[in-house]
Amino acid sequence: MAARLAYLLDHERVESAVVDAVRYRKQLGQGGADAAADAASVAGMAGKLRLAQSV
C-alpha cells in the first residue's frame, strides 16, 4: 500500500510539471506580464522540474 502511494505521488509530481510547463509556455508566449511575474513563473517551474527530476 505504501509503495502504491509513493508511486502515485511521484506520478503526480511529474504530471504537474508537464502540465505547468505547457501552461507557463503559453503565458510567457503571450507576453503582457511584467518581468517580475515572468521571473516568478520561471522560478516556480524550476522547482517543479527539480521535484519531477528526483522521481
PDB file of N, CA, C and O in Angstrom:
ATOM      1  N   MET A   1       0.816  -1.195   0.000  1.00  0.00           N
ATOM      2  CA  MET A   1       0.000   0.000   0.000  1.00  0.00           C
ATOM      3  C   MET A   1       0.859   1.258   0.000  1.00  0.00           C
ATOM      4  O   MET A   1       0.583   2.197  -0.746  1.00  0.00           O
ATOM      5  N   ALA A   2       1.891   1.283   0.825  1.00  0.00           N
ATOM      6  CA  ALA A   2       2.777   2.455   0.888  1.00  0.00           C
ATOM      7  C   ALA A   2       3.524   2.639  -0.430  1.00  0.00           C
ATOM      8  O   ALA A   2       3.746   3.769  -0.865  1.00  0.00           O
ATOM      9  N   ALA A   3       3.907   1.548  -1.060  1.00  0.00           N
ATOM     10  CA  ALA A   3       4.615   1.644  -2.338  1.00  0.00           C
ATOM     11  C   ALA A   3       3.692   2.218  -3.415  1.00  0.00           C
ATOM     12  O   ALA A   3       4.128   2.997  -4.263  1.00  0.00           O
ATOM     13  N   ARG A   4       2.445   1.836  -3.377  1.00  0.00           N
ATOM     14  CA  ARG A   4       1.470   2.351  -4.345  1.00  0.00           C
ATOM     15  C   ARG A   4       1.255   3.849  -4.146  1.00  0.00           C
ATOM     16  O   ARG A   4       1.160   4.602  -5.115  1.00  0.00           O
ATOM     17  N   LEU A   5       1.179   4.275  -2.890  1.00  0.00           N
ATOM     18  CA  LEU A   5       1.003   5.690  -2.598  1.00  0.00           C
ATOM     19  C   LEU A   5       2.226   6.486  -3.072  1.00  0.00           C
ATOM     20  O   LEU A   5       2.078   7.560  -3.654  1.00  0.00           O
ATOM     21  N   ALA A   6       3.403   5.975  -2.829  1.00  0.00           N
ATOM     22  CA  ALA A   6       4.622   6.644  -3.281  1.00  0.00           C
ATOM     23  C   ALA A   6       4.633   6.758  -4.804  1.00  0.00           C
ATOM     24  O   ALA A   6       5.009   7.795  -5.350  1.00  0.00           O
ATOM     25  N   TYR A   7       4.221   5.690  -5.486  1.00  0.00           N
ATOM     26  CA  TYR A   7       4.152   5.707  -6.948  1.00  0.00           C
ATOM     27  C   TYR A   7       3.184   6.791  -7.431  1.00  0.00           C
ATOM     28  O   TYR A   7       3.493   7.547  -8.351  1.00  0.00           O
ATOM     29  N   LEU A   8       2.019   6.854  -6.803  1.00  0.00           N
ATOM     30  CA  LEU A   8       1.016   7.839  -7.209  1.00  0.00           C
ATOM     31  C   LEU A   8       1.495   9.272  -6.961  1.00  0.00           C
ATOM     32  O   LEU A   8       1.253  10.157  -7.782  1.00  0.00           O
ATOM     33  N   LEU A   9       2.164   9.500  -5.849  1.00  0.00           N
ATOM     34  CA  LEU A   9       2.703  10.830  -5.565  1.00  0.00           C
ATOM     35  C   LEU A   9       3.789  11.210  -6.562  1.00  0.00           C
ATOM     36  O   LEU A   9       3.856  12.355  -7.009  1.00  0.00           O
ATOM     37  N   ASP A  10       4.635  10.254  -6.906  1.00  0.00           N
ATOM     38  CA  ASP A  10       5.670  10.511  -7.920  1.00  0.00           C
ATOM     39  C   ASP A  10       5.035  10.844  -9.265  1.00  0.00           C
ATOM     40  O   ASP A  10       5.459  11.777  -9.948  1.00  0.00           O
ATOM     41  N   HIS A  11       4.028  10.085  -9.633  1.00  0.00           N
ATOM     42  CA  HIS A  11       3.330  10.325 -10.892  1.00  0.00           C
ATOM     43  C   HIS A  11       2.722  11.719 -10.902  1.00  0.00           C
ATOM     44  O   HIS A  11       2.794  12.422 -11.910  1.00  0.00           O
ATOM     45  N   GLU A  12       2.129  12.119  -9.797  1.00  0.00           N
ATOM     46  CA  GLU A  12       1.504  13.434  -9.697  1.00  0.00           C
ATOM     47  C   GLU A  12       2.543  14.549  -9.842  1.00  0.00           C
ATOM     48  O   GLU A  12       2.259  15.570 -10.468  1.00  0.00           O
ATOM     49  N   ARG A  13       3.726  14.373  -9.281  1.00  0.00           N
ATOM     50  CA  ARG A  13       4.784  15.378  -9.419  1.00  0.00           C
ATOM     51  C   ARG A  13       5.183  15.573 -10.875  1.00  0.00           C
ATOM     52  O   ARG A  13       5.325  16.701 -11.347  1.00  0.00           O
ATOM     53  N   VAL A  14       5.362  14.463 -11.577  1.00  0.00           N
ATOM     54  CA  VAL A  14       5.772  14.539 -12.983  1.00  0.00           C
ATOM     55  C   VAL A  14       4.639  15.131 -13.829  1.00  0.00           C
ATOM     56  O   VAL A  14       4.878  15.996 -14.671  1.00  0.00           O
ATOM     57  N   GLU A  15       3.421  14.668 -13.606  1.00  0.00           N
ATOM     58  CA  GLU A  15       2.287  15.185 -14.361  1.00  0.00           C
ATOM     59  C   GLU A  15       2.113  16.688 -14.131  1.00  0.00           C
ATOM     60  O   GLU A  15       1.848  17.436 -15.072  1.00  0.00           O
ATOM     61  N   SER A  16       2.261  17.118 -12.900  1.00  0.00           N
ATOM     62  CA  SER A  16       2.133  18.530 -12.573  1.00  0.00           C
ATOM     63  C   SER A  16       3.189  19.354 -13.294  1.00  0.00           C
ATOM     64  O   SER A  16       2.896  20.443 -13.786  1.00  0.00           O
ATOM     65  N   ALA A  17       4.407  18.848 -13.362  1.00  0.00           N
ATOM     66  CA  ALA A  17       5.483  19.567 -14.046  1.00  0.00           C
ATOM     67  C   ALA A  17       5.198  19.692 -15.539  1.00  0.00           C
ATOM     68  O   ALA A  17       5.445  20.742 -16.132  1.00  0.00           O
ATOM     69  N   VAL A  18       4.687  18.638 -16.143  1.00  0.00           N
ATOM     70  CA  VAL A  18       4.390  18.669 -17.577  1.00  0.00           C
ATOM     71  C   VAL A  18       3.246  19.641 -17.870  1.00  0.00           C
ATOM     72  O   VAL A  18       3.346  20.463 -18.781  1.00  0.00           O
ATOM     73  N   VAL A  19       2.178  19.548 -17.111  1.00  0.00           N
ATOM     74  CA  VAL A  19       1.020  20.423 -17.328  1.00  0.00           C
ATOM     75  C   VAL A  19       1.412  21.887 -17.109  1.00  0.00           C
ATOM     76  O   VAL A  19       1.038  22.759 -17.893  1.00  0.00           O
ATOM     77  N   ASP A  20       2.160  22.144 -16.049  1.00  0.00           N
ATOM     78  CA  ASP A  20       2.570  23.524 -15.769  1.00  0.00           C
ATOM     79  C   ASP A  20       3.546  24.048 -16.818  1.00  0.00           C
ATOM     80  O   ASP A  20       3.527  25.237 -17.136  1.00  0.00           O
ATOM     81  N   ALA A  21       4.391  23.185 -17.353  1.00  0.00           N
ATOM     82  CA  ALA A  21       5.323  23.616 -18.401  1.00  0.00           C
ATOM     83  C   ALA A  21       4.558  24.119 -19.619  1.00  0.00           C
ATOM     84  O   ALA A  21       4.927  25.129 -20.218  1.00  0.00           O
ATOM     85  N   VAL A  22       3.498  23.414 -19.981  1.00  0.00           N
ATOM     86  CA  VAL A  22       2.673  23.840 -21.119  1.00  0.00           C
ATOM     87  C   VAL A  22       1.978  25.160 -20.784  1.00  0.00           C
ATOM     88  O   VAL A  22       1.958  26.074 -21.608  1.00  0.00           O
ATOM     89  N   ARG A  23       1.415  25.263 -19.593  1.00  0.00           N
ATOM     90  CA  ARG A  23       0.708  26.477 -19.188  1.00  0.00           C
ATOM     91  C   ARG A  23       1.653  27.674 -19.129  1.00  0.00           C
ATOM     92  O   ARG A  23       1.317  28.753 -19.618  1.00  0.00           O
ATOM     93  N   TYR A  24       2.834  27.493 -18.532  1.00  0.00           N
ATOM     94  CA  TYR A  24       3.801  28.593 -18.433  1.00  0.00           C
ATOM     95  C   TYR A  24       4.284  29.013 -19.808  1.00  0.00           C
ATOM     96  O   TYR A  24       4.495  30.200 -20.056  1.00  0.00           O
ATOM     97  N   ARG A  25       4.462  28.060 -20.699  1.00  0.00           N
ATOM     98  CA  ARG A  25       4.910  28.383 -22.058  1.00  0.00           C
ATOM     99  C   ARG A  25       3.883  29.270 -22.754  1.00  0.00           C
ATOM    100  O   ARG A  25       4.239  30.238 -23.425  1.00  0.00           O
ATOM    101  N   LYS A  26       2.626  28.935 -22.590  1.00  0.00           N
ATOM    102  CA  LYS A  26       1.568  29.748 -23.191  1.00  0.00           C
ATOM    103  C   LYS A  26       1.554  31.150 -22.592  1.00  0.00           C
ATOM    104  O   LYS A  26       1.429  32.137 -23.317  1.00  0.00           O
ATOM    105  N   GLN A  27       1.682  31.238 -21.272  1.00  0.00           N
ATOM    106  CA  GLN A  27       1.670  32.539 -20.604  1.00  0.00           C
ATOM    107  C   GLN A  27       2.846  33.396 -21.045  1.00  0.00           C
ATOM    108  O   GLN A  27       2.682  34.576 -21.357  1.00  0.00           O
ATOM    109  N   LEU A  28       4.025  32.802 -21.068  1.00  0.00           N
ATOM    110  CA  LEU A  28       5.217  33.559 -21.450  1.00  0.00           C
ATOM    111  C   LEU A  28       5.164  33.950 -22.929  1.00  0.00           C
ATOM    112  O   LEU A  28       5.664  35.009 -23.309  1.00  0.00           O
ATOM    113  N   GLY A  29       4.567  33.110 -23.751  1.00  0.00           N
ATOM    114  CA  GLY A  29       4.466  33.392 -25.174  1.00  0.00           C
ATOM    115  C   GLY A  29       3.498  34.519 -25.491  1.00  0.00           C
ATOM    116  O   GLY A  29       3.660  35.220 -26.489  1.00  0.00           O
ATOM    117  N   GLN A  30       2.496  34.694 -24.646  1.00  0.00           N
ATOM    118  CA  GLN A  30       1.517  35.752 -24.878  1.00  0.00           C
ATOM    119  C   GLN A  30       2.065  37.125 -24.509  1.00  0.00           C
ATOM    120  O   GLN A  30       1.619  38.144 -25.038  1.00  0.00           O
ATOM    121  N   GLY A  31       3.023  37.145 -23.610  1.00  0.00           N
ATOM    122  CA  GLY A  31       3.570  38.428 -23.176  1.00  0.00           C
ATOM    123  C   GLY A  31       2.571  39.171 -22.316  1.00  0.00           C
ATOM    124  O   GLY A  31       1.568  38.608 -21.877  1.00  0.00           O
ATOM    125  N   GLY A  32       2.848  40.425 -22.082  1.00  0.00           N
ATOM    126  CA  GLY A  32       1.937  41.239 -21.309  1.00  0.00           C
ATOM    127  C   GLY A  32       2.229  41.261 -19.819  1.00  0.00           C
ATOM    128  O   GLY A  32       1.858  42.217 -19.138  1.00  0.00           O
ATOM    129  N   ALA A  33       2.879  40.242 -19.301  1.00  0.00           N
ATOM    130  CA  ALA A  33       3.220  40.217 -17.881  1.00  0.00           C
ATOM    131  C   ALA A  33       4.520  40.982 -17.671  1.00  0.00           C
ATOM    132  O   ALA A  33       5.339  41.103 -18.581  1.00  0.00           O
ATOM    133  N   ASP A  34       4.692  41.487 -16.476  1.00  0.00           N
ATOM    134  CA  ASP A  34       5.939  42.203 -16.205  1.00  0.00           C
ATOM    135  C   ASP A  34       7.076  41.210 -15.948  1.00  0.00           C
ATOM    136  O   ASP A  34       6.844  40.012 -15.787  1.00  0.00           O
ATOM    137  N   ALA A  35       8.269  41.713 -15.912  1.00  0.00           N
ATOM    138  CA  ALA A  35       9.448  40.874 -15.758  1.00  0.00           C
ATOM    139  C   ALA A  35       9.432  40.120 -14.433  1.00  0.00           C
ATOM    140  O   ALA A  35       9.874  38.972 -14.377  1.00  0.00           O
ATOM    141  N   ALA A  36       8.936  40.738 -13.374  1.00  0.00           N
ATOM    142  CA  ALA A  36       8.896  40.074 -12.070  1.00  0.00           C
ATOM    143  C   ALA A  36       7.949  38.876 -12.091  1.00  0.00           C
ATOM    144  O   ALA A  36       8.252  37.834 -11.509  1.00  0.00           O
ATOM    145  N   ALA A  37       6.810  39.018 -12.754  1.00  0.00           N
ATOM    146  CA  ALA A  37       5.866  37.905 -12.857  1.00  0.00           C
ATOM    147  C   ALA A  37       6.451  36.770 -13.686  1.00  0.00           C
ATOM    148  O   ALA A  37       6.287  35.599 -13.344  1.00  0.00           O
ATOM    149  N   ASP A  38       7.131  37.111 -14.773  1.00  0.00           N
ATOM    150  CA  ASP A  38       7.788  36.087 -15.589  1.00  0.00           C
ATOM    151  C   ASP A  38       8.862  35.369 -14.790  1.00  0.00           C
ATOM    152  O   ASP A  38       8.971  34.144 -14.855  1.00  0.00           O
ATOM    153  N   ALA A  39       9.656  36.122 -14.035  1.00  0.00           N
ATOM    154  CA  ALA A  39      10.716  35.520 -13.223  1.00  0.00           C
ATOM    155  C   ALA A  39      10.125  34.594 -12.162  1.00  0.00           C
ATOM    156  O   ALA A  39      10.681  33.530 -11.892  1.00  0.00           O
ATOM    157  N   ALA A  40       9.008  34.988 -11.562  1.00  0.00           N
ATOM    158  CA  ALA A  40       8.359  34.142 -10.565  1.00  0.00           C
ATOM    159  C   ALA A  40       7.857  32.847 -11.198  1.00  0.00           C
ATOM    160  O   ALA A  40       7.981  31.778 -10.600  1.00  0.00           O
ATOM    161  N   SER A  41       7.294  32.935 -12.397  1.00  0.00           N
ATOM    162  CA  SER A  41       6.823  31.735 -13.098  1.00  0.00           C
ATOM    163  C   SER A  41       7.983  30.796 -13.411  1.00  0.00           C
ATOM    164  O   SER A  41       7.880  29.582 -13.230  1.00  0.00           O
ATOM    165  N   VAL A  42       9.072  31.364 -13.876  1.00  0.00           N
ATOM    166  CA  VAL A  42      10.244  30.545 -14.212  1.00  0.00           C
ATOM    167  C   VAL A  42      10.818  29.895 -12.953  1.00  0.00           C
ATOM    168  O   VAL A  42      11.197  28.724 -12.982  1.00  0.00           O
ATOM    169  N   ALA A  43      10.886  30.632 -11.867  1.00  0.00           N
ATOM    170  CA  ALA A  43      11.403  30.071 -10.613  1.00  0.00           C
ATOM    171  C   ALA A  43      10.509  28.940 -10.111  1.00  0.00           C
ATOM    172  O   ALA A  43      11.000  27.911  -9.648  1.00  0.00           O
ATOM    173  N   GLY A  44       9.203  29.136 -10.206  1.00  0.00           N
ATOM    174  CA  GLY A  44       8.278  28.079  -9.800  1.00  0.00           C
ATOM    175  C   GLY A  44       8.420  26.839 -10.662  1.00  0.00           C
ATOM    176  O   GLY A  44       8.383  25.714 -10.162  1.00  0.00           O
ATOM    177  N   MET A  45       8.581  27.051 -11.958  1.00  0.00           N
ATOM    178  CA  MET A  45       8.747  25.919 -12.868  1.00  0.00           C
ATOM    179  C   MET A  45      10.044  25.181 -12.588  1.00  0.00           C
ATOM    180  O   MET A  45      10.083  23.953 -12.658  1.00  0.00           O
ATOM    181  N   ALA A  46      11.093  25.901 -12.275  1.00  0.00           N
ATOM    182  CA  ALA A  46      12.377  25.261 -11.955  1.00  0.00           C
ATOM    183  C   ALA A  46      12.237  24.358 -10.738  1.00  0.00           C
ATOM    184  O   ALA A  46      12.792  23.259 -10.706  1.00  0.00           O
ATOM    185  N   GLY A  47      11.498  24.820  -9.742  1.00  0.00           N
ATOM    186  CA  GLY A  47      11.262  23.994  -8.552  1.00  0.00           C
ATOM    187  C   GLY A  47      10.483  22.727  -8.874  1.00  0.00           C
ATOM    188  O   GLY A  47      10.810  21.647  -8.382  1.00  0.00           O
ATOM    189  N   LYS A  48       9.461  22.862  -9.694  1.00  0.00           N
ATOM    190  CA  LYS A  48       8.669  21.690 -10.088  1.00  0.00           C
ATOM    191  C   LYS A  48       9.502  20.693 -10.884  1.00  0.00           C
ATOM    192  O   LYS A  48       9.381  19.480 -10.707  1.00  0.00           O
ATOM    193  N   LEU A  49      10.348  21.222 -11.763  1.00  0.00           N
ATOM    194  CA  LEU A  49      11.199  20.333 -12.552  1.00  0.00           C
ATOM    195  C   LEU A  49      12.201  19.583 -11.661  1.00  0.00           C
ATOM    196  O   LEU A  49      12.484  18.406 -11.888  1.00  0.00           O
ATOM    197  N   ARG A  50      12.730  20.275 -10.653  1.00  0.00           N
ATOM    198  CA  ARG A  50      13.647  19.598  -9.712  1.00  0.00           C
ATOM    199  C   ARG A  50      12.942  18.461  -9.000  1.00  0.00           C
ATOM    200  O   ARG A  50      13.502  17.374  -8.861  1.00  0.00           O
ATOM    201  N   LEU A  51      11.716  18.699  -8.545  1.00  0.00           N
ATOM    202  CA  LEU A  51      10.957  17.633  -7.872  1.00  0.00           C
ATOM    203  C   LEU A  51      10.665  16.484  -8.828  1.00  0.00           C
ATOM    204  O   LEU A  51      10.800  15.319  -8.455  1.00  0.00           O
ATOM    205  N   ALA A  52      10.268  16.799 -10.051  1.00  0.00           N
ATOM    206  CA  ALA A  52       9.965  15.749 -11.025  1.00  0.00           C
ATOM    207  C   ALA A  52      11.217  14.973 -11.407  1.00  0.00           C
ATOM    208  O   ALA A  52      11.156  13.765 -11.636  1.00  0.00           O
ATOM    209  N   GLN A  53      12.344  15.659 -11.476  1.00  0.00           N
ATOM    210  CA  GLN A  53      13.589  15.002 -11.851  1.00  0.00           C
ATOM    211  C   GLN A  53      14.021  13.989 -10.788  1.00  0.00           C
ATOM    212  O   GLN A  53      14.648  12.979 -11.106  1.00  0.00           O
ATOM    213  N   SER A  54      13.688  14.261  -9.546  1.00  0.00           N
ATOM    214  CA  SER A  54      14.096  13.356  -8.479  1.00  0.00           C
ATOM    215  C   SER A  54      13.336  12.025  -8.506  1.00  0.00           C
ATOM    216  O   SER A  54      13.710  11.075  -7.818  1.00  0.00           O
ATOM    217  N   VAL A  55      12.275  11.969  -9.301  1.00  0.00           N
ATOM    218  CA  VAL A  55      11.480  10.732  -9.397  1.00  0.00           C
ATOM    219  C   VAL A  55      12.217   9.791 -10.226  1.00  0.00           C
ATOM    220  O   VAL A  55      11.752   8.674 -10.456  1.00  0.00           O
TER     221      VAL A  55
END
